[in-house]
């Protein structure tokens, strides 16, 4: 996996409002390529989460595929002031 690749979350991370299948973008690959900085962006353009995730928590987005949008409940939404 490389920087700017789209990836799919394999593990629920509810503390960040993220569910299995959510799509993020790799913004940085750590040495050894086992850990990645992944950004998850909402439809309004704000960052939902920017996390360091292991290769076991994400997988390359399958091609071809269809993206799905879901609503965030207010408790799951991360404040834009957090970033």
Residue pairs with C-beta under 8 A, 6 or more apart in sequence:
1 7
1 26
1 29
1 33
1 36
1 55
1 58
1 60
2 26
2 29
3 26
3 27
3 28
3 29
4 25
4 26
4 27
5 25
5 26
5 60
5 61
6 23
6 24
6 25
6 60
6 61
7 23
7 24
7 25
7 26
7 36
7 38
7 58
7 59
7 60
7 61
8 21
8 22
8 23
8 58
8 59
8 60
8 61
8 62
9 18
9 19
9 20
9 21
9 22
9 23
9 24
9 40
9 53
9 57
9 58
10 20
10 56
10 57
10 58
10 59
11 20
11 56
11 57
12 18
12 19
12 20
13 49
13 51
14 76
16 40
16 48
16 49
16 51
16 78
17 48
17 49
17 72
17 75
17 76
17 77
17 78
18 40
18 48
18 49
19 70
21 68
22 40
23 40
23 61
23 67
24 38
24 39
24 40
24 41
24 49
24 58
25 38
25 39
25 41
26 36
26 37
26 38
27 37
27 38
27 39
27 50
28 36
28 37
29 36
30 36
30 37
30 52
33 55
34 54
34 55
35 52
35 53
35 54
35 55
36 52
36 53
36 54
36 55
36 58
37 50
37 51
37 52
37 53
38 50
38 51
38 52
38 53
38 58
39 47
39 49
39 50
40 47
40 48
40 49
40 50
40 51
41 47
41 48
42 48
42 72
42 77
43 69
46 80
46 83
47 78
47 80
47 83
48 72
48 77
48 78
49 78
50 83
